């Protein structure tokens, strides 16, 4: 194990607290999630929204490694319920969706995240969009 591998320590977050998640994560942050239907997956936060909106509270994207790419919408009806994770796979000719179950584990990977640009504020889902 190299020194770099040892310094990438995930910071666990509470998957049942959507309000805290939307305040703790920002676009460009890398996270590791586990759902009831899928093992660990590392994704990048695309956007966050407050739980008062009817849209997904977290939108995550997978690294593009093929002609297709995936977007993950994480939504909870109430702030203390587990988020449901829907995977949207996009290709040049089609978009398919499937439910990956409930978000069971989420951890922030600060060392893999995009560093904050000090000249521009990071947008967060604080209900003032």
BELTAFEN-V164178 format. One record per run of one state. SS is the DSSP state (hx for helix, st for strand, lp for the rest). FROM is the first residue (numbers start at 0). TO is the last residue. If there is no record, write none. Layout:
BEGIN
SS;FROM;TO
SS;FROM;TO
END
This chain:
BEGIN
lp;0;1
hx;2;6
lp;7;9
st;10;12
lp;13;16
hx;17;23
lp;24;28
st;29;34
lp;35;39
st;40;47
lp;48;56
st;57;60
lp;61;67
st;68;74
lp;75;82
st;83;89
lp;90;93
st;94;107
lp;108;128
END
